[in-house]
């Protein structure tokens, strides 16, 4: 009997990279999808490797993805 397609694709991975003109400065890979808490934890780690403006790696650009609008994102960025 052949394994079902569902069983062979059960582990899905998500990746969040932080890209610069010189390459990736931070990334995180996890099994499954990111939720708001996972994204906030990722963002905390990313902000730890960023610099104050106008130094390199000091500007954060996010698209309009739904997870970028969870409670706490704006506050975390302002505190940084």
N, CA, C and O atoms as a printed pandas DataFrame, in Angstrom:
     atom_number atom_name residue_name chain_id  residue_number  x_coord  y_coord  z_coord
0              1         N          UNK        A               1    0.846   -1.179    0.000
1              2        CA          UNK        A               1    0.000    0.000    0.000
2              3         C          UNK        A               1    0.892    1.244    0.000
3              4         O          UNK        A               1    1.874    1.302    0.740
4              5         N          UNK        A               2    0.562    2.214   -0.807
5              6        CA          UNK        A               2    1.333    3.449   -0.904
6              7         C          UNK        A               2    0.941    4.420    0.210
7              8         O          UNK        A               2   -0.230    4.481    0.585
8              9         N          UNK        A               3    1.902    5.180    0.745
9             10        CA          UNK        A               3    1.553    6.178    1.775
10            11         C          UNK        A               3    0.718    7.291    1.148
11            12         O          UNK        A               3    0.894    7.639   -0.020
12            13         N          UNK        A               4   -0.176    7.830    1.935
13            14        CA          UNK        A               4   -1.013    8.900    1.400
14            15         C          UNK        A               4   -0.184   10.164    1.256
15            16         O          UNK        A               4    0.793   10.351    1.981
16            17         N          UNK        A               5   -0.557   11.021    0.342
17            18        CA          UNK        A               5    0.124   12.291    0.123
18            19         C          UNK        A               5    0.046   13.155    1.370
19            20         O          UNK        A               5    0.986   13.885    1.681
20            21         N          UNK        A               6   -1.062   13.077    2.081
21            22        CA          UNK        A               6   -1.232   13.868    3.305
22            23         C          UNK        A               6   -0.152   13.539    4.331
23            24         O          UNK        A               6    0.393   14.448    4.957
24            25         N          UNK        A               7    0.160   12.285    4.510
25            26        CA          UNK        A               7    1.160   11.873    5.496
26            27         C          UNK        A               7    2.569   12.311    5.106
27            28         O          UNK        A               7    3.381   12.600    5.986
28            29         N          UNK        A               8    2.878   12.366    3.820
29            30        CA          UNK        A               8    4.224   12.745    3.402
30            31         C          UNK        A               8    4.431   14.259    3.445
31            32         O          UNK        A               8    5.577   14.707    3.427
32            33         N          UNK        A               9    3.378   15.053    3.500
33            34        CA          UNK        A               9    3.494   16.509    3.518
34            35         C          UNK        A               9    3.087   17.111    4.851
35            36         O          UNK        A               9    2.782   18.302    4.920
36            37         N          UNK        A              10    3.076   16.313    5.912
37            38        CA          UNK        A              10    2.547   16.797    7.186
38            39         C          UNK        A              10    3.450   17.826    7.860
39            40         O          UNK        A              10    2.951   18.649    8.628
40            41         N          UNK        A              11    4.755   17.811    7.605
41            42        CA          UNK        A              11    5.653   18.796    8.203
42            43         C          UNK        A              11    5.883   19.934    7.220
43            44         O          UNK        A              11    6.626   19.800    6.248
44            45         N          UNK        A              12    5.241   21.037    7.491
45            46        CA          UNK        A              12    5.423   22.226    6.660
46            47         C          UNK        A              12    6.259   23.218    7.448
47            48         O          UNK        A              12    6.106   23.348    8.662
48            49         N          UNK        A              13    7.131   23.905    6.759
49            50        CA          UNK        A              13    8.034   24.836    7.400
50            51         C          UNK        A              13    7.721   26.266    6.972
51            52         O          UNK        A              13    7.274   26.512    5.852
52            53         N          UNK        A              14    7.963   27.195    7.876
53            54        CA          UNK        A              14    7.842   28.616    7.583
54            55         C          UNK        A              14    9.182   29.266    7.867
55            56         O          UNK        A              14    9.889   28.874    8.796
56            57         N          UNK        A              15    9.532   30.268    7.057
57            58        CA          UNK        A              15   10.784   30.988    7.251
58            59         C          UNK        A              15   10.513   32.485    7.212
59            60         O          UNK        A              15    9.736   32.973    6.391
60            61         N          UNK        A              16   11.167   33.200    8.114
61            62        CA          UNK        A              16   11.120   34.659    8.133
62            63         C          UNK        A              16   12.557   35.170    8.047
63            64         O          UNK        A              16   13.286   35.108    9.037
64            65         N          UNK        A              17   12.978   35.671    6.889
65            66        CA          UNK        A              17   14.316   36.243    6.784
66            67         C          UNK        A              17   14.263   37.767    6.859
67            68         O          UNK        A              17   13.269   38.375    6.462
68            69         N          UNK        A              18   15.316   38.377    7.360
69            70        CA          UNK        A              18   15.490   39.831    7.314
70            71         C          UNK        A              18   16.604   40.086    6.313
71            72         O          UNK        A              18   17.755   39.711    6.534
72            73         N          UNK        A              19   16.247   40.726    5.216
73            74        CA          UNK        A              19   17.176   40.914    4.109
74            75         C          UNK        A              19   17.727   42.329    4.073
75            76         O          UNK        A              19   17.020   43.295    4.360
76            77         N          UNK        A              20   18.988   42.435    3.718
77            78        CA          UNK        A              20   19.622   43.731    3.475
78            79         C          UNK        A              20   20.256   43.676    2.090
79            80         O          UNK        A              20   20.209   42.642    1.423
80            81         N          UNK        A              21   20.838   44.769    1.665
81            82        CA          UNK        A              21   21.518   44.774    0.372
82            83         C          UNK        A              21   22.763   43.887    0.392
83            84         O          UNK        A              21   23.267   43.497   -0.661
84            85         N          UNK        A              22   23.257   43.570    1.589
85            86        CA          UNK        A              22   24.444   42.722    1.683
86            87         C          UNK        A              22   24.128   41.273    2.073
87            88         O          UNK        A              22   25.039   40.456    2.198
88            89         N          UNK        A              23   22.859   40.954    2.262
89            90        CA          UNK        A              23   22.487   39.579    2.580
90            91         C          UNK        A              23   21.505   39.482    3.733
91            92         O          UNK        A              23   20.877   40.471    4.110
92            93         N          UNK        A              24   21.377   38.297    4.286
93            94        CA          UNK        A              24   20.445   38.035    5.387
94            95         C          UNK        A              24   21.130   38.381    6.712
95            96         O          UNK        A              24   22.226   37.893    6.991
96            97         N          UNK        A              25   20.485   39.224    7.529
97            98        CA          UNK        A              25   21.066   39.571    8.835
98            99         C          UNK        A              25   20.394   38.813    9.976
99           100         O          UNK        A              25   20.936   38.743   11.079
100          101         N          UNK        A              26   19.224   38.247    9.717
101          102        CA          UNK        A              26   18.519   37.500   10.757
102          103         C          UNK        A              26   17.474   36.632   10.073
103          104         O          UNK        A              26   16.866   37.046    9.086
104          105         N          UNK        A              27   17.266   35.432   10.594
105          106        CA          UNK        A              27   16.207   34.579   10.046
106          107         C          UNK        A              27   15.749   33.598   11.110
107          108         O          UNK        A              27   16.442   33.350   12.097
108          109         N          UNK        A              28   14.579   33.052   10.889
109          110        CA          UNK        A              28   14.035   32.035   11.775
110          111         C          UNK        A              28   13.220   31.070   10.933
111          112         O          UNK        A              28   12.459   31.485   10.059
112          113         N          UNK        A              29   13.381   29.787   11.200
113          114        CA          UNK        A              29   12.633   28.730   10.510
114          115         C          UNK        A              29   11.922   27.918   11.568
115          116         O          UNK        A              29   12.504   27.588   12.601
116          117         N          UNK        A              30   10.654   27.590   11.313
117          118        CA          UNK        A              30    9.902   26.777   12.262
118          119         C          UNK        A              30    8.983   25.825   11.528
119          120         O          UNK        A              30    8.611   26.061   10.379
120          121         N          UNK        A              31    8.623   24.750   12.200
121          122        CA          UNK        A              31    7.626   23.829   11.669
122          123         C          UNK        A              31    6.265   24.466   11.892
123          124         O          UNK        A              31    5.965   24.920   12.996
124          125         N          UNK        A              32    5.442   24.503   10.857
125          126        CA          UNK        A              32    4.112   25.090   10.953
126          127         C          UNK        A              32    4.123   26.573   10.648
127          128         O          UNK        A              32    5.131   27.140   10.225
128          129         N          UNK        A              33    2.978   27.178   10.874
129          130        CA          UNK        A              33    2.796   28.590   10.548
130          131         C          UNK        A              33    3.132   29.488   11.733
131          132         O          UNK        A              33    3.081   29.061   12.886
132          133         N          UNK        A              34    3.473   30.721   11.436
133          134        CA          UNK        A              34    3.700   31.724   12.474
134          135         C          UNK        A              34    2.367   32.282   12.931
135          136         O          UNK        A              34    1.453   32.477   12.130
136          137         N          UNK        A              35    2.265   32.540   14.237
137          138        CA          UNK        A              35    1.111   33.273   14.756
138          139         C          UNK        A              35    1.647   34.595   15.301
139          140         O          UNK        A              35    2.837   34.885   15.173
140          141         N          UNK        A              36    0.779   35.389   15.903
141          142        CA          UNK        A              36    1.185   36.694   16.398
142          143         C          UNK        A              36    2.306   36.632   17.413
143          144         O          UNK        A              36    3.240   37.431   17.351
144          145         N          UNK        A              37    2.233   35.695   18.348
145          146        CA          UNK        A              37    3.282   35.562   19.363
146          147         C          UNK        A              37    4.610   35.131   18.757
147          148         O          UNK        A              37    5.665   35.632   19.146
148          149         N          UNK        A              38    4.562   34.204   17.808
149          150        CA          UNK        A              38    5.799   33.779   17.136
150          151         C          UNK        A              38    6.426   34.960   16.406
151          152         O          UNK        A              38    7.641   35.148   16.458
152          153         N          UNK        A              39    5.601   35.756   15.725
153          154        CA          UNK        A              39    6.135   36.897   14.983
154          155         C          UNK        A              39    6.751   37.924   15.927
155          156         O          UNK        A              39    7.812   38.473   15.629
156          157         N          UNK        A              40    6.107   38.191   17.054
157          158        CA          UNK        A              40    6.668   39.145   18.018
158          159         C          UNK        A              40    8.014   38.658   18.549
159          160         O          UNK        A              40    8.928   39.463   18.727
160          161         N          UNK        A              41    8.150   37.365   18.804
161          162        CA          UNK        A              41    9.435   36.810   19.250
162          163         C          UNK        A              41   10.496   36.949   18.163
163          164         O          UNK        A              41   11.646   37.281   18.450
164          165         N          UNK        A              42   10.108   36.694   16.917
165          166        CA          UNK        A              42   11.026   36.894   15.789
166          167         C          UNK        A              42   11.461   38.352   15.727
167          168         O          UNK        A              42   12.645   38.644   15.564
168          169         N          UNK        A              43   10.512   39.259   15.856
169          170        CA          UNK        A              43   10.800   40.686   15.761
170          171         C          UNK        A              43   11.750   41.132   16.874
171          172         O          UNK        A              43   12.639   41.950   16.636
172          173         N          UNK        A              44   11.571   40.606   18.074
173          174        CA          UNK        A              44   12.498   40.930   19.179
174          175         C          UNK        A              44   13.931   40.525   18.820
175          176         O          UNK        A              44   14.872   41.286   19.045
176          177         N          UNK        A              45   14.085   39.336   18.267
177          178        CA          UNK        A              45   15.408   38.868   17.856
178          179         C          UNK        A              45   15.994   39.716   16.743
179          180         O          UNK        A              45   17.187   40.018   16.746
180          181         N          UNK        A              46   15.158   40.098   15.795
181          182        CA          UNK        A              46   15.613   40.950   14.696
182          183         C          UNK        A              46   16.057   42.312   15.210
183          184         O          UNK        A              46   17.110   42.812   14.813
184          185         N          UNK        A              47   15.274   42.908   16.079
185          186        CA          UNK        A              47   15.614   44.227   16.595
186          187         C          UNK        A              47   16.927   44.199   17.377
187          188         O          UNK        A              47   17.628   45.209   17.443
188          189         N          UNK        A              48   17.264   43.061   17.966
189          190        CA          UNK        A              48   18.535   42.928   18.681
190          191         C          UNK        A              48   19.743   43.069   17.755
191          192         O          UNK        A              48   20.814   43.470   18.209
192          193         N          UNK        A              49   19.594   42.748   16.472
193          194        CA          UNK        A              49   20.725   42.848   15.537
194          195         C          UNK        A              49   20.662   44.103   14.679
195          196         O          UNK        A              49   21.538   44.324   13.843
196          197         N          UNK        A              50   19.643   44.922   14.875
197          198        CA          UNK        A              50   19.534   46.177   14.136
198          199         C          UNK        A              50   20.231   47.301   14.898
199          200         O          UNK        A              50   20.588   47.140   16.065
200          201         N          UNK        A              51   20.421   48.434   14.234
201          202        CA          UNK        A              51   21.121   49.585   14.800
202          203         C          UNK        A              51   20.228   50.815   14.784
203          204         O          UNK        A              51   19.265   50.876   14.020
204          205         N          UNK        A              52   20.542   51.794   15.623
205          206        CA          UNK        A              52   19.811   53.068   15.582
206          207         C          UNK        A              52   20.068   53.797   14.252
207          208         O          UNK        A              52   21.144   53.689   13.664
208          209         N          UNK        A              53   19.071   54.524   13.808
209          210        CA          UNK        A              53   19.187   55.321   12.582
210          211         C          UNK        A              53   20.190   56.431   12.791
211          212         O          UNK        A              53   20.187   57.034   13.863
212          213         N          UNK        A              54   21.027   56.732   11.861
213          214        CA          UNK        A              54   21.124   56.324   10.449
214          215         C          UNK        A              54   22.177   55.250   10.177
215          216         O          UNK        A              54   22.661   55.155    9.049
216          217         N          UNK        A              55   22.540   54.460   11.146
217          218        CA          UNK        A              55   23.554   53.413   10.961
218          219         C          UNK        A              55   23.044   52.330   10.008
219          220         O          UNK        A              55   21.843   52.241    9.752
220          221         N          UNK        A              56   23.957   51.506    9.483
221          222        CA          UNK        A              56   23.519   50.364    8.669
222          223         C          UNK        A              56   22.565   49.472    9.471
223          224         O          UNK        A              56   22.679   49.356   10.691
224          225         N          UNK        A              57   21.641   48.856    8.769
225          226        CA          UNK        A              57   20.642   47.951    9.361
226          227         C          UNK        A              57   19.775   48.688   10.378
227          228         O          UNK        A              57   19.505   48.173   11.463
228          229         N          UNK        A              58   19.346   49.883   10.022
229          230        CA          UNK        A              58   18.564   50.691   10.958
230          231         C          UNK        A              58   17.138   50.967   10.496
231          232         O          UNK        A              58   16.365   51.579   11.233
232          233         N          UNK        A              59   16.772   50.531    9.293
233          234        CA          UNK        A              59   15.431   50.788    8.765
234          235         C          UNK        A              59   14.713   49.457    8.580
235          236         O          UNK        A              59   15.229   48.546    7.932
236          237         N          UNK        A              60   13.525   49.354    9.152
237          238        CA          UNK        A              60   12.714   48.140    9.056
238          239         C          UNK        A              60   11.543   48.410    8.127
239          240         O          UNK        A              60   10.773   49.346    8.344
240          241         N          UNK        A              61   11.410   47.591    7.094
241          242        CA          UNK        A              61   10.312   47.716    6.133
242          243         C          UNK        A              61    9.522   46.417    6.156
243          244         O          UNK        A              61   10.083   45.336    5.977
244          245         N          UNK        A              62    8.213   46.531    6.377
245          246        CA          UNK        A              62    7.335   45.365    6.346
246          247         C          UNK        A              62    6.226   45.620    5.332
247          248         O          UNK        A              62    5.804   46.759    5.135
248          249         N          UNK        A              63    5.764   44.567    4.701
249          250        CA          UNK        A              63    4.641   44.714    3.789
250          251         C          UNK        A              63    3.332   44.703    4.573
251          252         O          UNK        A              63    3.344   44.804    5.800
252          253         N          UNK        A              64    2.232   44.584    3.891
253          254        CA          UNK        A              64    0.921   44.678    4.521
254          255         C          UNK        A              64    0.381   43.319    4.975
255          256         O          UNK        A              64   -0.829   43.150    5.127
256          257         N          UNK        A              65    1.271   42.359    5.188
257          258        CA          UNK        A              65    0.860   41.032    5.646
258          259         C          UNK        A              65    0.101   41.152    6.966
259          260         O          UNK        A              65    0.462   41.950    7.832
260          261         N          UNK        A              66   -0.919   40.376    7.104
261          262        CA          UNK        A              66   -1.788   40.439    8.288
262          263         C          UNK        A              66   -1.029   40.300    9.611
263          264         O          UNK        A              66   -1.339   40.992   10.580
264          265         N          UNK        A              67   -0.045   39.414    9.651
265          266        CA          UNK        A              67    0.687   39.170   10.897
266          267         C          UNK        A              67    1.517   40.381   11.313
267          268         O          UNK        A              67    1.871   40.512   12.485
268          269         N          UNK        A              68    1.828   41.262   10.376
269          270        CA          UNK        A              68    2.588   42.471   10.693
270          271         C          UNK        A              68    1.739   43.499   11.447
271          272         O          UNK        A              68    2.256   44.525   11.888
272          273         N          UNK        A              69    0.455   43.230   11.596
273          274        CA          UNK        A              69   -0.475   44.161   12.247
274          275         C          UNK        A              69   -0.997   43.647   13.588
275          276         O          UNK        A              69   -1.933   44.225   14.140
276          277         N          UNK        A              70   -0.415   42.581   14.121
277          278        CA          UNK        A              70   -0.896   42.070   15.408
278          279         C          UNK        A              70   -0.564   43.065   16.515
279          280         O          UNK        A              70    0.369   43.859   16.398
280          281         N          UNK        A              71   -1.339   43.006   17.580
281          282        CA          UNK        A              71   -1.096   43.889   18.719
282          283         C          UNK        A              71    0.317   43.685   19.242
283          284         O          UNK        A              71    0.745   42.553   19.466
284          285         N          UNK        A              72    1.022   44.760   19.432
285          286        CA          UNK        A              72    2.348   44.709   20.004
286          287         C          UNK        A              72    3.463   45.022   19.023
287          288         O          UNK        A              72    4.557   45.396   19.446
288          289         N          UNK        A              73    3.223   44.881   17.729
289          290        CA          UNK        A              73    4.281   45.127   16.740
290          291         C          UNK        A              73    4.698   46.594   16.753
291          292         O          UNK        A              73    5.884   46.906   16.868
292          293         N          UNK        A              74    3.736   47.481   16.637
293          294        CA          UNK        A              74    4.055   48.908   16.603
294          295         C          UNK        A              74    4.723   49.349   17.905
295          296         O          UNK        A              74    5.692   50.108   17.888
296          297         N          UNK        A              75    4.207   48.877   19.011
297          298        CA          UNK        A              75    4.765   49.250   20.321
298          299         C          UNK        A              75    6.209   48.745   20.467
299          300         O          UNK        A              75    7.074   49.466   20.963
300          301         N          UNK        A              76    6.459   47.514   20.035
301          302        CA          UNK        A              76    7.802   46.955   20.127
302          303         C          UNK        A              76    8.789   47.767   19.280
303          304         O          UNK        A              76    9.915   48.027   19.702
304          305         N          UNK        A              77    8.360   48.152   18.110
305          306        CA          UNK        A              77    9.232   48.953   17.233
306          307         C          UNK        A              77    9.478   50.333   17.814
307          308         O          UNK        A              77   10.590   50.853   17.719
308          309         N          UNK        A              78    8.462   50.932   18.412
309          310        CA          UNK        A              78    8.636   52.256   19.023
310          311         C          UNK        A              78    9.581   52.197   20.231
311          312         O          UNK        A              78   10.390   53.104   20.427
312          313         N          UNK        A              79    9.482   51.146   21.029
313          314        CA          UNK        A              79   10.344   50.985   22.213
314          315         C          UNK        A              79   11.802   50.815   21.801
315          316         O          UNK        A              79   12.709   51.268   22.500
316          317         N          UNK        A              80   12.019   50.170   20.678
317          318        CA          UNK        A              80   13.365   49.909   20.223
318          319         C          UNK        A              80   14.037   51.218   19.902
319          320         O          UNK        A              80   15.198   51.232   19.494
